[in-house]
Amino acid sequence: ETKQQRDAGETQTHIAQQLKAGLVGVNLSNLVIAYEPIWAIGTGDTCESKEANRVIGWIRDQLNGEDLPIQYGGSVKPELIDEIMDQPEINGVLVGGASLDPIGFARIVNYQ
Protein backbone atom coordinates (compact mmCIF):
# COMPACT_ATOMS: atom_id res chain seq x y z
CA GLU A 1 0.00 0.00 0.00
CA THR A 2 1.02 3.58 -0.46
CA LYS A 3 1.50 5.96 2.47
CA GLN A 4 -1.78 7.66 1.51
CA GLN A 5 -3.64 4.34 1.58
CA ARG A 6 -2.14 3.49 4.96
CA ASP A 7 -2.97 6.91 6.40
CA ALA A 8 -6.54 6.61 5.08
CA GLY A 9 -6.99 3.20 6.75
CA GLU A 10 -7.16 1.40 3.40
CA THR A 11 -4.34 -1.10 3.96
CA GLN A 12 -6.53 -4.19 4.25
CA THR A 13 -8.88 -3.14 1.45
CA HIS A 14 -5.94 -2.60 -0.90
CA ILE A 15 -4.25 -5.87 0.02
CA ALA A 16 -7.53 -7.78 -0.31
CA GLN A 17 -7.85 -6.46 -3.88
CA GLN A 18 -4.26 -7.52 -4.63
CA LEU A 19 -4.82 -11.01 -3.24
CA LYS A 20 -8.08 -11.44 -5.14
CA ALA A 21 -6.55 -10.37 -8.46
CA GLY A 22 -3.11 -11.88 -8.00
CA LEU A 23 -4.00 -15.37 -6.82
CA VAL A 24 -6.60 -16.34 -9.42
CA GLY A 25 -5.66 -19.77 -10.70
CA VAL A 26 -2.43 -19.88 -8.69
CA ASN A 27 -1.38 -23.13 -7.02
CA LEU A 28 -0.59 -22.05 -3.47
CA SER A 29 1.46 -25.14 -2.62
CA ASN A 30 4.76 -23.63 -3.86
CA LEU A 31 4.03 -19.99 -3.18
CA VAL A 32 5.79 -17.48 -0.94
CA ILE A 33 3.97 -14.20 -0.30
CA ALA A 34 5.65 -10.95 0.65
CA TYR A 35 4.12 -7.99 2.41
CA GLU A 36 6.17 -5.04 1.20
CA PRO A 37 4.39 -1.71 1.56
CA ILE A 38 5.37 0.79 -1.13
CA TRP A 39 5.90 3.50 1.44
CA ALA A 40 8.67 1.45 3.08
CA ILE A 41 10.65 0.48 -0.03
CA GLY A 42 13.97 2.28 -0.10
CA THR A 43 12.68 5.09 2.09
CA GLY A 44 14.37 4.12 5.33
CA ASP A 45 10.90 3.86 6.91
CA THR A 46 10.30 0.34 8.17
CA CYS A 47 6.82 -0.78 9.12
CA GLU A 48 6.78 -1.31 12.88
CA SER A 49 7.35 -4.99 13.55
CA LYS A 50 4.10 -5.51 15.44
CA GLU A 51 2.14 -3.79 12.66
CA ALA A 52 3.86 -5.86 9.97
CA ASN A 53 3.03 -8.94 12.03
CA ARG A 54 -0.62 -7.85 12.28
CA VAL A 55 -0.92 -7.28 8.53
CA ILE A 56 0.81 -10.55 7.69
CA GLY A 57 -1.47 -12.39 10.12
CA TRP A 58 -4.45 -10.77 8.41
CA ILE A 59 -3.11 -11.85 4.99
CA ARG A 60 -2.73 -15.38 6.33
CA ASP A 61 -6.36 -15.30 7.52
CA GLN A 62 -7.47 -14.29 4.01
CA LEU A 63 -5.84 -17.44 2.60
CA ASN A 64 -8.34 -19.72 4.36
CA GLY A 65 -5.83 -21.60 6.44
CA GLU A 66 -3.28 -22.21 3.70
CA ASP A 67 0.07 -22.85 5.36
CA LEU A 68 2.56 -20.89 3.32
CA PRO A 69 5.47 -18.61 4.14
CA ILE A 70 4.83 -14.89 4.28
CA GLN A 71 7.78 -12.52 4.40
CA TYR A 72 8.17 -8.86 5.25
CA GLY A 73 10.05 -6.47 2.98
CA GLY A 74 10.59 -2.74 3.11
CA SER A 75 13.72 -1.07 4.46
CA VAL A 76 14.79 -4.12 6.46
CA LYS A 77 17.79 -3.02 8.53
CA PRO A 78 20.36 -5.04 10.48
CA GLU A 79 19.46 -3.32 13.74
CA LEU A 80 15.79 -4.36 13.37
CA ILE A 81 16.17 -7.96 12.19
CA ASP A 82 15.81 -9.57 15.63
CA GLU A 83 12.64 -7.62 16.35
CA ILE A 84 11.16 -8.39 12.92
CA MET A 85 11.97 -12.10 13.06
CA ASP A 86 10.66 -12.35 16.63
CA GLN A 87 7.15 -11.80 15.28
CA PRO A 88 5.18 -15.06 15.05
CA GLU A 89 3.52 -14.38 11.67
CA ILE A 90 6.68 -13.26 9.81
CA ASN A 91 8.53 -16.14 8.15
CA GLY A 92 11.41 -14.22 6.59
CA VAL A 93 12.46 -10.93 5.06
CA LEU A 94 13.15 -9.44 1.65
CA VAL A 95 16.34 -7.42 1.71
CA GLY A 96 17.08 -4.65 -0.75
CA GLY A 97 19.60 -1.89 -0.14
CA ALA A 98 20.86 -3.41 3.09
CA SER A 99 22.35 -6.23 1.02
CA LEU A 100 24.91 -3.78 -0.38
CA ASP A 101 26.70 -3.54 2.97
CA PRO A 102 28.38 -6.93 3.57
CA ILE A 103 28.62 -6.52 7.35
CA GLY A 104 25.03 -5.34 7.74
CA PHE A 105 23.76 -7.99 5.35
CA ALA A 106 25.66 -10.68 7.26
CA ARG A 107 23.92 -9.47 10.43
CA ILE A 108 20.54 -9.91 8.72
CA VAL A 109 21.38 -13.33 7.30
CA ASN A 110 22.75 -14.54 10.65
CA TYR A 111 20.12 -12.85 12.81
CA GLN A 112 20.05 -15.49 15.57
C-alpha positions as CSV (number, residue, x, y, z in Angstrom):
1,E,0.0,0.0,0.0
2,T,1.0,3.6,-0.5
3,K,1.5,6.0,2.5
4,Q,-1.8,7.7,1.5
5,Q,-3.6,4.3,1.6
6,R,-2.1,3.5,5.0
7,D,-3.0,6.9,6.4
8,A,-6.5,6.6,5.1
9,G,-7.0,3.2,6.8
10,E,-7.2,1.4,3.4
11,T,-4.3,-1.1,4.0
12,Q,-6.5,-4.2,4.3
13,T,-8.9,-3.1,1.4
14,H,-5.9,-2.6,-0.9
15,I,-4.3,-5.9,0.0
16,A,-7.5,-7.8,-0.3
17,Q,-7.8,-6.5,-3.9
18,Q,-4.3,-7.5,-4.6
19,L,-4.8,-11.0,-3.2
20,K,-8.1,-11.4,-5.1
21,A,-6.6,-10.4,-8.5
22,G,-3.1,-11.9,-8.0
23,L,-4.0,-15.4,-6.8
24,V,-6.6,-16.3,-9.4
25,G,-5.7,-19.8,-10.7
26,V,-2.4,-19.9,-8.7
27,N,-1.4,-23.1,-7.0
28,L,-0.6,-22.1,-3.5
29,S,1.5,-25.1,-2.6
30,N,4.8,-23.6,-3.9
31,L,4.0,-20.0,-3.2
32,V,5.8,-17.5,-0.9
33,I,4.0,-14.2,-0.3
34,A,5.6,-11.0,0.7
35,Y,4.1,-8.0,2.4
36,E,6.2,-5.0,1.2
37,P,4.4,-1.7,1.6
38,I,5.4,0.8,-1.1
39,W,5.9,3.5,1.4
40,A,8.7,1.4,3.1
41,I,10.6,0.5,0.0
42,G,14.0,2.3,-0.1
43,T,12.7,5.1,2.1
44,G,14.4,4.1,5.3
45,D,10.9,3.9,6.9
46,T,10.3,0.3,8.2
47,C,6.8,-0.8,9.1
48,E,6.8,-1.3,12.9
49,S,7.4,-5.0,13.6
50,K,4.1,-5.5,15.4
51,E,2.1,-3.8,12.7
52,A,3.9,-5.9,10.0
53,N,3.0,-8.9,12.0
54,R,-0.6,-7.9,12.3
55,V,-0.9,-7.3,8.5
56,I,0.8,-10.6,7.7
57,G,-1.5,-12.4,10.1
58,W,-4.5,-10.8,8.4
59,I,-3.1,-11.8,5.0
60,R,-2.7,-15.4,6.3
61,D,-6.4,-15.3,7.5
62,Q,-7.5,-14.3,4.0
63,L,-5.8,-17.4,2.6
64,N,-8.3,-19.7,4.4
65,G,-5.8,-21.6,6.4
66,E,-3.3,-22.2,3.7
67,D,0.1,-22.9,5.4
68,L,2.6,-20.9,3.3
69,P,5.5,-18.6,4.1
70,I,4.8,-14.9,4.3
71,Q,7.8,-12.5,4.4
72,Y,8.2,-8.9,5.2
73,G,10.0,-6.5,3.0
74,G,10.6,-2.7,3.1
75,S,13.7,-1.1,4.5
76,V,14.8,-4.1,6.5
77,K,17.8,-3.0,8.5
78,P,20.4,-5.0,10.5
79,E,19.5,-3.3,13.7
80,L,15.8,-4.4,13.4
81,I,16.2,-8.0,12.2
82,D,15.8,-9.6,15.6
83,E,12.6,-7.6,16.4
84,I,11.2,-8.4,12.9
85,M,12.0,-12.1,13.1
86,D,10.7,-12.4,16.6
87,Q,7.1,-11.8,15.3
88,P,5.2,-15.1,15.0
89,E,3.5,-14.4,11.7
90,I,6.7,-13.3,9.8
91,N,8.5,-16.1,8.2
92,G,11.4,-14.2,6.6
93,V,12.5,-10.9,5.1
94,L,13.1,-9.4,1.6
95,V,16.3,-7.4,1.7
96,G,17.1,-4.7,-0.8
97,G,19.6,-1.9,-0.1
98,A,20.9,-3.4,3.1
99,S,22.4,-6.2,1.0
100,L,24.9,-3.8,-0.4
101,D,26.7,-3.5,3.0
102,P,28.4,-6.9,3.6
103,I,28.6,-6.5,7.3
104,G,25.0,-5.3,7.7
105,F,23.8,-8.0,5.4
106,A,25.7,-10.7,7.3
107,R,23.9,-9.5,10.4
108,I,20.5,-9.9,8.7
109,V,21.4,-13.3,7.3
110,N,22.7,-14.5,10.6
111,Y,20.1,-12.9,12.8
112,Q,20.1,-15.5,15.6
